[in-house]
Amino acid sequence: MNTVRISPALEKALNDQVTLEAYSAQMYLMLACWADENQLDGVKDFMMKHSQEERIHMAKIIEYIQERGGTVTIDAIAKPEPKPQNVLECFESVLKQEIENTTAIYKLVKMSMDEEDWASWNFMQWLVAEQREEEKLALDLLDKVKLAGGENMSNTAKFELNKAIGDTQQDFPIADDVNPLQ
């Protein structure tokens, strides 16, 4: 009896999303290191926490694939490049990556809908809501960077912006605590 409850195509697409989430986590780590090198401790803390959130997303998708009897494939991830030249480029990178994640998740939602895999469709709704929050946060932070002067911001504005970003609330539970299927 076949106990795999997910199509091979959807299993592959979910595994691809695991890789994309891993890449996103690495990108946030790279940005955290860049922020540290530029004495932006608030931005660094934000990026470190965000990297952890991406790993939680990755773990949640891995758990889902396993729950459906699928096989998880861990692929190599690309090196995140390039390092930003300023705070504006840093947060433009954040928004670009979140939009890429959202686009990939929407394809997964469509695929699960087309296959009438309602369990996978339901699972994906958590990620859809999560990405909505991620994009809103990225847009809000990018707006703050632009208001502070963008690539031409003064040191005083950079100091205040760094403090504000460091105060951004981000609490992330472990993957088991956010998995609605258990």
KAQUIMO-V453402 format. One line per field, one symbol per residue. burial: b if it has 9 or more other ideal C-beta (glycine too) atoms within 8 Angstrom, else e. A space follows every 10 residues. Layout:
burial->???
//
This chain:
burial->eeeeebeeeb bebbbbbbbb bbbbbbbbbb bbbbbbeeeb bbbbbbbbbb bbbbbbbbbb bbbbbbebeb ebeeeeeeee eeebeebbbb bbbbbebbbb bbebbbbbbe bbeebebeeb bebbbbbbeb beebbebbbe bbebbbebbe bebeeebbeb bbbbbbebee eeeebeebbe ee
//
